[in-house]
Amino acid sequence: MDRLINGLRSRLIALVLIIHAALVPLLYLGVSAIVEEGYSELFVNSVRSFSRLTADELEASDEKDFEHRAGALLDAVMLTGQVVFTEIRDGQRKIHSSIPADAPPGPRPDDFAFADHGDQVYYISHSVKRGGHSMMLRMGFDEVPTLERISAARRHILIAVLTFTFVSLGISIWLSSVIAKPMIRLQEAAKRVAGGDVHTHLNMSSSIREVQELTHHLESMRQKLVGTNERLETEIRERGVSERKRLDLERRLMHRERIATIGTLAGGVAHEFNNILTPILLYSQLALNDSTPDSPRARDLGRIVSAAHRARSLIKRILTFSREMDSLDISAFSLRSTVEEALALMRAIVPASVEIVLEAPQQELRVSGDPSLVHQVIINLCTNAYQAMRQTGGRILVRLLRLDEMSVDGQPEFEPAALLEVIDTGHGIDPAVIAHIFEPFFTTREVGEGTGLGLSVVHGIVTSMGGSITVESTLEKGTTFKIYLPLTVVATRSLEAAADGTA
C-alpha cells in the first residue's frame, strides 16, 4: 500500500515539476520584461521632460549675461544628481557647467531607447532658439539608478516565483496524498473484485467530492454487476443440471430401447430355436427308447438328448432376458429371506478371501414375483462381484432398504419401493463397458469363462418384476448395483398399520 501511494505521489510531483519547469521561466521572463519596460519608459519620459524644460528655460533667459545665466542653470542641473554631462553649443562656442563632468569620447549620437549603447548614460539633444539663430543643448542622464531598480525588481520577481514554486510543490504533495490514498485503496479493491472477490465494497472515504462521487458510482455498478452475475451463475447452474439430466434421460432411454430391441430379437430367435429343438428332442428320445441301452447308438442318442436339454436351458435364459418367459410361480414373498438363502449358497462357493456381509432392516419387505428368479439375480450379481476380487480378495456388501419416495432420473416412478444394493470392492468397470453390460452375449471375460447372459438375465428379471436396475462403478475402487423393486400393496398396508400402532 505505502509503495503504491509513494509511487503515485512521485508521479504527481514529477508532473508538477515538469509543468513548473516549462512555465516558471516563461513567467519570470515575462514579468521581468514588463518591469524593465515600465522602468525604462518611466526613465525616458522623465529625462525627456526634464531636458525639454531646461531647453525652454534657456530660451526664456535674458540676452544680458546669457552665458553666466546658462552656466548657472547647467550647474543647477548637474546638482540634481540625474545629469552626468551637459553642454551648450553655439557654433564653435561651448558653454559648460562649472561642475566637472566626463565628456563623451568623440561624437556621441542621441539615445532612442533605454540602455541603448551600453554606456549607462542616456544622451539627448534639444534645439534652443536665441534671436535669429539656434544653439544645441546636449545632456547626459545617469541610467545606473534605474538599472539598479530593474535588477532589484528582477530579484524580487525571482524570489516571488521561487516562493510560488515551493508553495505550489508543497500544495501538490499534500493534494497528491489526499488524492492518492483513496484512489490506491479504490484500485486495490477493484483488483480484488476483478479477481473474484465480488463482495469487496468500493466505498472509500475522501474529503474530495469528485472522489466520493466516483466511489459511489463504482459501488453502485459493482452491486448491479454482482446481482447480475449471481443470477447468471444460478441460471448457468440450473441449465447445466437440466442439460445433464436431459442427456442422462436420453442415454437411459436409448439404452432401454436398445435392450428392448435386442430382447425382442432374442425372444424371436429363442422361439424359433425352441421350435427346432422340440422335434429333435422328441425324435431323439423316441429313438433312444427303441435302442438297446448299452449300444453305441444309445450312447450317441443320449448325448444328443443332453445337448438338446442344454440348448433348451439356454433358450429359457434368453426368454428370461426378453421377458417373454411365462412364470407360473408369481406370489408375494419376503425379500430378506430370499436374499439370505441365496447368500447362504454363495458363502459355500465364494473363497475365504472374499467377505460377504448382509445389511437389512428389521421390518419385512415383501415384493411380488418369483422367489427363484430373485435368487438367480443375487447369485449372478454376487458371482460377478467375487470374480472381480479373486486375486486380491475383498468385501461384498448386500444391503436392503425401504424407500418411501422413489424416483429415477428425477421422475417419480413408484412408491414405496425396496432397494437392493450389491456393493463390491473389486477392480471396477470401465465407463465404456457400463453402457453395454446388460446386452446379451456381451462379456469382457476370456472364451470359455462366461456366455455374457448373466447380467442381461438379471436385467430381464428385474424389469419383468416392474423394477429397475442401475450400476455405478469407479476403477480400482469397486462397483455398486442398485435394484429398485416395488413393494406389494399388502406389505405397504401392513407396514403403515404397524407404524400407526406404534405411534
Disulfide bonds with the S-S distance in Angstrom:
none
